[in-house]
Amino acid sequence: SKDGMVLTNKHVVLDEAADYTVFTNDGRKFSAKVLARDPLQDLALIKIETEKNIDANGALTQKDFPTVILGDSDKLQIGQTVIAIGNALGEFRNTVSVGVVSGLGRTITASSGDFVETIEDVIQTDAAINKGNSGGPLLNLKGEVIGINTATVLDAQSIGFAIQVNKAKRDIEQVNFSGKIVYPYLGVYYVLVTPNLQEKFKLPVDYGAWVGRNASGNKTDTAVASGSAAQTAGLKRDDIILEINGVKINTDNSLAKLLQKYNPGDKITLKILRDKTEMTLEATLGEREE
């Protein structure tokens, strides 16, 4: 924004004890503070103070920062040309690379030091993304930001990932409105049911969220968080959540992805399977924040 709000990756500003400085292309530098870190996405918003000038009348004025236009990542198509900009390897400033959208809807587990996060629904691109590109824009040919560069596969050739800008828009709106980033919270530990899990455990369905199980199908230490919306609604270990408000849960529409469409306090209807019997439960979503 013109008053100095900057979008970046969470892993770039992860250290809460650090002091952060923003350097501009023309060599200026500004101290920055972290406004909010996204609890689910590798995104963060920081704020830098604008320069103050004295005009001809002796009044104190602020100099606006240049801004970018945020595009619509829902309109992306595989094969369209994209441009990545960043400080490649922390050494080559203003590096521009060009490629295409080579995949959509990817789920990745990214790490940086002790930071590990699973991110759903990201953009895959073959535009060169390196360390130092983190938090930089992925642009379409109109110059609109359609993604935020976040990760690369070190042992691969030209496989990089960016978070869809529409997810960042949600964060920006929330910080402007309430000063923090929050997500709805149901409070279950689960694994998505796949045909392999169905066959291995003789489950009656090949979709849904299996409560209290991990990726191998083994029981988790906790199935339903104490005091959560899930516990209040009556969810139990080994329930399979089939639908949220009539939308089926599967590998393309995970429970976490569907929940992100709602806000804390929203009431949802859960269709579940318990001991081969279908049931309907009502839940009022809690709040998850940084």
Secondary structure as GFF3:
##gff-version 3
##sequence-region A 1 290
A	DSSP	beta_strand	5	8	.	.	.	ID=ss1
A	DSSP	three_ten_helix	10	13	.	.	.	ID=ss2
A	DSSP	beta_strand	20	23	.	.	.	ID=ss3
A	DSSP	beta_strand	29	37	.	.	.	ID=ss4
A	DSSP	beta_strand	44	48	.	.	.	ID=ss5
A	DSSP	beta_strand	52	54	.	.	.	ID=ss6
A	DSSP	beta_strand	60	62	.	.	.	ID=ss7
A	DSSP	three_ten_helix	73	75	.	.	.	ID=ss8
A	DSSP	beta_strand	81	88	.	.	.	ID=ss9
A	DSSP	beta_strand	92	112	.	.	.	ID=ss10
A	DSSP	beta_strand	115	125	.	.	.	ID=ss11
A	DSSP	beta_strand	137	139	.	.	.	ID=ss12
A	DSSP	beta_strand	145	152	.	.	.	ID=ss13
A	DSSP	beta_strand	160	164	.	.	.	ID=ss14
A	DSSP	alpha_helix	165	178	.	.	.	ID=ss15
A	DSSP	beta_strand	182	185	.	.	.	ID=ss16
A	DSSP	beta_strand	190	192	.	.	.	ID=ss17
A	DSSP	alpha_helix	195	201	.	.	.	ID=ss18
A	DSSP	beta_strand	209	211	.	.	.	ID=ss19
A	DSSP	alpha_helix	229	233	.	.	.	ID=ss20
A	DSSP	beta_strand	240	244	.	.	.	ID=ss21
A	DSSP	beta_strand	247	248	.	.	.	ID=ss22
A	DSSP	alpha_helix	255	259	.	.	.	ID=ss23
A	DSSP	beta_strand	267	274	.	.	.	ID=ss24
A	DSSP	beta_strand	277	284	.	.	.	ID=ss25
A	DSSP	beta_strand	286	289	.	.	.	ID=ss26
###
